[in-house]
Amino acid sequence: MSAIESYVDHLVQVILYDGRIIVGKLKGFDVRTNLILADCVEREFSAEQGVEMIPLGLYMIKGDNV
């Protein structure tokens, strides 16, 4: 069992290579750490507006972007 397997069907926060923060329910993954997240939102932080949540829906993330 891999370390990621225990997070399946749980809410996770993923920080991408470009600095974006994606939050969603982990639905699946593979050996290359490609991720499938459901009900995703992107968290954007700004000094003027605070935290903005941008809905994304179903999101697939390549493992080399994590």
C-alpha positions in Angstrom: 0.0 0.0 0.0 1.4 3.4 -1.0 1.3 6.4 1.3 -1.2 8.2 -1.1 -3.7 5.3 -0.9 -4.8 6.2 2.6 -6.0 9.7 1.2 -8.4 8.3 -1.4 -11.9 9.7 -0.9 -10.5 12.4 1.5 -10.2 16.1 1.0 -6.6 17.0 0.0 -4.7 20.1 -0.8 -2.2 19.9 -3.6 0.4 22.6 -4.3 1.4 22.7 -8.0 4.8 23.3 -9.4 3.7 26.8 -10.5 2.5 27.7 -7.0 -1.3 27.2 -7.5 -3.2 25.5 -4.6 -5.9 23.1 -5.6 -8.2 21.5 -3.0 -10.5 18.6 -3.8 -11.5 15.0 -3.0 -8.8 12.5 -4.1 -10.5 9.9 -6.3 -7.5 8.2 -7.9 -3.8 8.1 -8.6 -1.2 6.0 -10.4 2.5 5.1 -10.0 3.6 8.4 -11.6 1.6 10.4 -9.0 -0.9 11.5 -11.6 -4.0 12.6 -9.5 -7.7 12.7 -10.1 -9.5 15.2 -7.8 -13.3 15.7 -7.7 -15.2 18.9 -6.6 -12.0 21.0 -6.9 -11.5 24.6 -6.1 -8.4 26.7 -6.6 -7.5 28.9 -3.6 -6.2 32.3 -4.6 -4.7 34.6 -2.0 -4.6 38.4 -2.2 -4.0 41.2 0.2 -7.1 43.1 -1.0 -9.7 40.3 -1.2 -8.3 37.6 1.2 -8.9 34.1 0.0 -10.9 33.5 -3.2 -12.2 30.1 -4.0 -12.5 29.4 -7.8 -14.6 26.3 -8.6 -12.9 23.9 -11.0 -15.0 20.6 -10.8 -13.2 17.4 -11.8 -9.5 18.0 -12.2 -6.7 15.7 -13.4 -3.1 16.7 -12.4 0.0 15.3 -14.0 2.4 13.9 -11.4 5.3 16.1 -12.5 3.2 19.2 -11.7 2.9 18.3 -8.0 
